[in-house]
Amino acid sequence: MDEKDMKQPISSQPTEPPLVRYKLHLATKMVLLILAGLSLVMVHRMVSNIGELRTLKQKAVVTRENVKKMQHSNESLQAEVEKLKDENHIADIARAKYHYSQSGEIIFQLPGTSDDEDQDFEN
């Protein structure tokens, strides 16, 4: 090796002109800004999705409670349907609620008892 080779800089890459470096620096900044903007949009959507998820979970809890109430109501109505298949039960309701009597039958209504019987048959 001669002395000329030793005086050259260690890196053999040519230095870029300032305009090219400026454009490269500007392009890098633009890419970073675009990525930051996209990240913000994604974070915003994620936060709004979390809020929506909480709302949907609350609605699900309310809906489950309503389903339980409806199932209980349905069971009560099914039991009432089964009772109404019995002719004696229908006759008891007709006598208590509508004062129905068979021929030759006399109905005595005592004070305070008619309301109790009506409630028993309605439940």
TADA-V874425 format. One record per pair of residues at least 12 apart in sequence whose ideal C-beta (glycine too) atoms are under 8 Angstrom apart, sorted by sequence separation. I is the first residue (numbers start at 1). J is the second residue. D is the distance in whole Angstrom. If there is no record, write none. Layout:
I,J,D
I,J,D
This chain:
95,107,7
96,114,7
97,117,8
96,117,4
97,118,6
96,118,6
96,120,8
97,121,6
96,121,6
93,121,5
92,121,7
